[in-house]
Amino acid sequence: MNKIIIYGSCYGTTKQYAEELSKRTNIKAVSFKEVTSQINEYDNIIYLGGLYAGGVLGLLKTLKKIKNISDKKIILVTVGLADPTIEENKTNIRKQLKSQISKEIFENITIFHLRGGIDYSKLNFGHKTMLKLLYNSVKRLPEDAQTAEDRAMIETYNKKVNFVDFSSLDKIINEIE
């Protein structure tokens, strides 16, 4: 099977995962910005995308370039700050995905979730502003109304944290093979 790894990364943790996955599987990894109509030559597409404001960076642009999506095996890997071992977080991510991609695509892809990292000192102005607004609104919520994702954001706000764990790629490698 003809395979490619495509990634959408803004600050680097998704790219780290994509490069490590590429190294372990000998599958070429490219940024979604480099994807052309040649994507249609691949039967197996592994897409790693950073989660930003509920969306997966570059995913929709990449999917639009695929002609016969039903003929492809697509593995989607999201990378975000929320701990994917907490079921509530996975449910929230999948709910957002469902609202962004067609039902046909959603039901025919395999989805994995990885935990990334954040360094507030490296965020662009727009992301800093958005996160500050979100942080301020979440912090005002009563504790019992805060989700696990909300509490994690409060704990990590304005810090540098790195949850990258390359061993979490093992389950994806098993799915690829």
KELUMZA-243829 format. One record per atom (N, C-alpha, C): residue in one letter; x, y, z. Coordinates in pm, whole numbers, padded with zeros to 5 digits, always signed. Example, Ala and Ser with C-alpha at 12.3 -4.5 7.8 and 13.67 -1.06 7.14 Angstrom:
<nodes>
a+01319-00569+00780a+01230-00450+00780a+01320-00330+00780s+01285-00225+00708s+01367-00106+00714s+01290+00003+00787
</nodes>
This chain:
<nodes>
m+00083-00119+00000m+00000+00000+00000m+00087+00125+00000n+00054+00219-00082n+00122+00346-00098n+00081+00440+00017k+00177+00484+00098k+00144+00558+00221k+00217+00692+00228i+00152+00788+00297i+00214+00918+00323i+00165+00970+00458i+00254+01041+00527i+00219+01110+00651i+00212+01259+00618i+00100+01320+00655i+00082+01463+00635i+00055+01523+00772y+00111+01640+00796y+00089+01702+00927y+00057+01850+00916g-00020+01897+01014g-00049+02039+01029g-00001+02079+01168s+00105+02158+01172s+00167+02196+01300s+00196+02345+01299c+00157+02411+01404c+00182+02555+01414c+00304+02584+01501y+00317+02513+01612y+00425+02542+01706y+00524+02428+01725g+00502+02315+01658g+00605+02214+01652g+00581+02077+01712t+00489+02061+01807t+00475+01928+01867t+00415+01827+01769t+00321+01870+01686t+00265+01779+01586t+00372+01739+01485k+00454+01834+01447k+00564+01804+01354k+00661+01703+01417q+00688+01718+01547q+00776+01622+01616q+00719+01481+01607y+00588+01469+01635y+00523+01337+01625y+00531+01284+01482a+00503+01369+01384a+00504+01325+01243a+00643+01278+01202e+00745+01353+01241e+00881+01314+01205e+00924+01185+01273e+00885+01167+01397e+00917+01042+01468e+00842+00925+01406l+00715+00945+01373l+00637+00840+01307l+00698+00805+01172s+00742+00904+01099s+00809+00883+00971s+00936+00800+00988k+01013+00836+01089k+01138+00765+01117k+01112+00618+01151r+01009+00594+01230r+00979+00458+01274r+00915+00371+01166t+00848+00434+01069t+00775+00357+00969t+00836+00366+00829n+00935+00452+00811n+00992+00479+00679n+00889+00530+00579i+00791+00604+00629i+00690+00668+00543i+00723+00817+00538k+00724+00871+00420k+00754+01013+00400k+00653+01101+00474a+00702+01207+00541a+00616+01302+00611a+00631+01440+00548v+00517+01505+00521v+00516+01640+00463v+00413+01727+00533s+00439+01856+00533s+00343+01951+00586s+00222+01959+00493f+00105+01985+00549f-00015+01998+00466f+00001+02112+00365k+00087+02206+00394k+00111+02320+00304k+00178+02276+00174e+00244+02160+00177e+00314+02108+00059e+00229+02010-00023v+00111+01977+00025v+00027+01877-00041v-00034+01934-00169t-00021+01857-00276t-00079+01893-00405t-00178+01784-00445s-00221+01790-00568s-00313+01686-00619s-00247+01549-00622q-00115+01544-00607q-00045+01415-00602q-00088+01331-00482i-00157+01391-00388i-00208+01315-00273i-00296+01200-00320n-00357+01215-00436n-00446+01111-00489n-00374+00985-00531e-00241+00990-00538e-00162+00872-00571e-00146+00779-00451y-00181+00826-00333y-00163+00747-00211y-00292+00676-00172d-00276+00551-00128d-00390+00472-00083d-00413+00489+00067n-00305+00517+00139n-00311+00523+00285n-00256+00658+00328i-00341+00739+00390i-00302+00874+00432i-00312+00882+00584i-00200+00916+00645i-00196+00933+00790i-00184+01083+00813y-00287+01143+00871y-00289+01288+00892y-00276+01319+01041l-00172+01393+01076l-00153+01439+01213l-00180+01589+01213g-00269+01632+01301g-00303+01774+01303g-00316+01829+01443g-00256+01945+01463g-00271+02015+01590g-00412+02067+01605l-00462+02064+01727l-00596+02116+01757l-00584+02263+01793y-00655+02346+01719y-00658+02490+01744y-00802+02536+01735a-00853+02591+01843a-00991+02641+01848a-01090+02536+01799g-01067+02412+01838g-01160+02305+01804g-01141+02244+01667g-01056+02305+01584g-01032+02252+01450g-00897+02183+01442v-00879+02101+01340v-00753+02031+01318v-00680+02107+01207l-00565+02161+01239l-00492+02247+01147l-00464+02177+01014g-00514+02236+00906g-00488+02188+00771g-00571+02071+00723l-00649+02011+00810l-00724+01890+00772l-00822+01916+00658l-00904+02019+00671l-01005+02044+00568l-00941+02077+00433k-00834+02155+00433k-00764+02187+00308k-00710+02060+00244t-00660+01971+00325t-00605+01845+00273t-00716+01756+00218l-00824+01740+00292l-00934+01654+00248l-00994+01702+00116k-00998+01834+00095k-01054+01889-00029k-00974+01848-00152k-00849+01812-00134k-00762+01774-00247k-00776+01627-00284i-00847+01551-00201i-00862+01407-00226i-00988+01384-00308k-00971+01319-00425k-01085+01299-00516k-01178+01188-00470n-01128+01067-00456n-01212+00953-00418n-01178+00910-00276i-01230+00985-00183i-01194+00962-00043i-01235+00823+00005s-01342+00768-00051s-01388+00636-00008s-01291+00525-00050d-01202+00555-00143d-01102+00457-00187d-00975+00461-00102k-00970+00550-00006k-00848+00570+00074k-00868+00517+00216k-00757+00471+00273k-00757+00441+00416k-00697+00565+00482i-00777+00629+00568i-00730+00752+00633i-00724+00731+00783i-00608+00764+00837i-00589+00763+00981i-00570+00908+01022l-00651+00954+01115l-00642+01090+01165l-00589+01088+01308v-00486+01168+01331v-00426+01177+01464v-00433+01323+01507t-00508+01350+01614t-00514+01487+01665t-00407+01503+01774v-00353+01624+01783v-00253+01654+01885v-00298+01781+01957g-00318+01770+02087g-00365+01885+02163g-00317+01880+02307l-00355+01981+02381l-00316+01989+02522l-00399+01899+02612a-00524+01878+02574a-00614+01798+02658a-00564+01654+02667d-00573+01596+02784d-00529+01459+02808d-00625+01361+02741p-00580+01290+02637p-00670+01200+02564p-00705+01072+02640t-00644+01051+02755t-00683+00933+02834t-00810+00962+02913i-00850+01087+02919i-00976+01124+02986i-01087+01120+02881e-01182+01032+02902e-01288+01007+02804e-01362+01134+02764e-01388+01221+02859e-01458+01347+02832e-01383+01431+02726n-01251+01431+02734n-01171+01506+02637n-01184+01446+02497k-01174+01312+02489k-01188+01245+02359k-01326+01272+02299t-01427+01268+02383t-01563+01293+02337t-01576+01434+02281n-01519+01532+02350n-01525+01671+02303n-01452+01689+02170i-01336+01627+02156i-01260+01637+02031i-01340+01575+01917r-01395+01458+01940r-01470+01389+01835r-01598+01465+01798k-01658+01528+01896k-01778+01609+01869k-01742+01725+01776q-01630+01791+01801q-01583+01900+01715q-01552+01848+01575l-01486+01733+01568l-01453+01675+01437l-01579+01644+01356k-01678+01587+01424k-01804+01552+01358k-01872+01673+01296s-01856+01789+01360s-01920+01909+01309s-01842+01971+01193q-01720+01924+01169q-01635+01985+01067q-01617+01901+00941i-01632+01771+00953i-01613+01685+00836i-01742+01608+00809s-01756+01560+00687s-01879+01491+00651s-01895+01362+00731k-02019+01320+00743k-02050+01197+00815k-01980+01077+00750e-01977+01075+00618e-01913+00966+00543e-01764+00956+00580i-01696+01069+00581i-01554+01069+00615i-01535+01030+00761f-01613+01091+00850f-01598+01065+00992f-01615+00916+01023e-01710+00853+00961e-01739+00711+00989e-01638+00616+00924n-01557+00666+00832n-01464+00579+00760n-01318+00607+00787i-01290+00685+00890i-01150+00708+00927i-01125+00649+01065t-01000+00620+01087t-00957+00574+01219t-00896+00694+01290i-00938+00718+01413i-00896+00839+01484i-00817+00804+01609f-00705+00874+01626f-00623+00864+01746f-00603+01004+01801h-00574+01011+01931h-00550+01139+01996h-00418+01133+02073l-00334+01233+02052l-00207+01242+02124l-00203+01374+02201r-00118+01376+02300r-00104+01497+02381r+00022+01570+02337g+00010+01699+02317g+00120+01781+02270g+00183+01864+02379g+00195+01991+02354g+00256+02081+02450g+00229+02224+02410i+00274+02317+02493i+00255+02458+02463i+00364+02539+02532d+00408+02642+02464d+00502+02738+02521d+00441+02875+02494y+00377+02932+02597y+00306+03058+02579y+00395+03169+02526s+00526+03163+02554s+00615+03269+02507s+00633+03266+02355k+00597+03154+02292k+00612+03142+02147k+00482+03160+02070l+00372+03180+02140l+00243+03195+02072l+00236+03328+01998n+00167+03327+01884n+00147+03452+01812n+00041+03535+01887f+00031+03661+01850f-00058+03754+01920f-00203+03703+01922g-00249+03654+01808g-00387+03606+01799g-00415+03490+01894h-00324+03393+01897h-00342+03278+01985h-00332+03319+02132k-00238+03408+02165k-00226+03456+02303k-00354+03525+02348t-00407+03610+02261t-00530+03684+02293t-00647+03589+02312m-00663+03496+02220m-00773+03401+02228m-00764+03317+02356l-00643+03270+02387l-00627+03188+02508l-00648+03269+02635k-00608+03395+02634k-00630+03478+02752k-00780+03498+02776l-00854+03525+02670l-01000+03541+02682l-01064+03412+02731l-01022+03300+02673l-01076+03170+02713l-01041+03140+02858y-00916+03164+02895y-00870+03142+03033y-00954+03223+03131n-00973+03351+03101n-01050+03438+03192n-01195+03391+03206s-01256+03345+03097s-01394+03299+03107s-01404+03166+03181v-01309+03076+03159v-01310+02946+03224v-01279+02960+03373k-01190+03048+03406k-01151+03068+03547k-01269+03117+03632r-01360+03189+03568r-01477+03241+03640r-01585+03135+03664l-01575+03023+03595l-01675+02916+03613l-01660+02853+03751p-01771+02813+03811p-01759+02738+03936p-01683+02608+03909e-01608+02560+04006e-01525+02441+03986e-01603+02322+03935d-01725+02304+03987d-01804+02188+03945d-01857+02202+03802a-01848+02320+03743a-01890+02341+03606a-01773+02332+03508q-01652+02325+03559q-01533+02317+03475q-01513+02173+03426t-01478+02162+03299t-01447+02030+03243t-01300+01998+03276a-01262+01875+03250a-01122+01834+03269a-01031+01919+03181e-01079+01948+03061e-01004+02032+02967e-00986+02173+03024d-01093+02227+03083d-01086+02361+03144d-00983+02364+03256r-00987+02263+03342r-00894+02260+03456r-00748+02247+03409a-00728+02168+03303a-00592+02153+03248a-00542+02286+03192m-00632+02360+03128m-00592+02490+03073m-00556+02587+03184i-00633+02587+03290i-00604+02675+03404i-00468+02640+03465e-00440+02511+03478e-00312+02467+03537e-00191+02503+03451t-00209+02500+03319t-00094+02521+03230t-00086+02663+03174y-00184+02746+03205y-00189+02880+03145y-00061+02960+03171n-00010+03017+03066n+00108+03105+03068n+00237+03031+03106k+00238+02900+03086k+00356+02820+03119k+00406+02748+02994k+00518+02686+03007k+00570+02598+02903k+00553+02455+02954v+00476+02376+02880v+00455+02237+02918v+00472+02150+02795n+00523+02031+02816n+00545+01939+02706n+00501+01799+02748f+00396+01751+02685f+00343+01618+02714f+00372+01519+02601v+00461+01556+02510v+00492+01468+02396v+00545+01335+02449d+00485+01227+02399d+00522+01092+02442d+00527+01003+02317f+00647+00980+02267f+00662+00903+02143f+00613+00759+02157s+00607+00706+02279s+00556+00569+02295s+00408+00561+02257s+00338+00675+02260s+00197+00674+02222s+00179+00654+02071l+00288+00659+01996l+00282+00632+01852l+00267+00483+01822d+00299+00398+01918d+00296+00252+01896d+00160+00204+01844k+00053+00251+01903k-00081+00207+01861k-00112+00253+01718i-00056+00367+01679i-00076+00417+01543i+00005+00332+01445i+00127+00301+01483i+00212+00215+01399i+00145+00079+01377n+00085+00024+01482n+00011-00103+01468n-00102-00091+01369e-00171+00021+01371e-00282+00042+01277e-00232+00059+01134i-00119+00122+01117i-00061+00143+00984i-00021+00010+00922e+00041-00075+01005e+00093-00204+00955e-00020-00302+00945
</nodes>
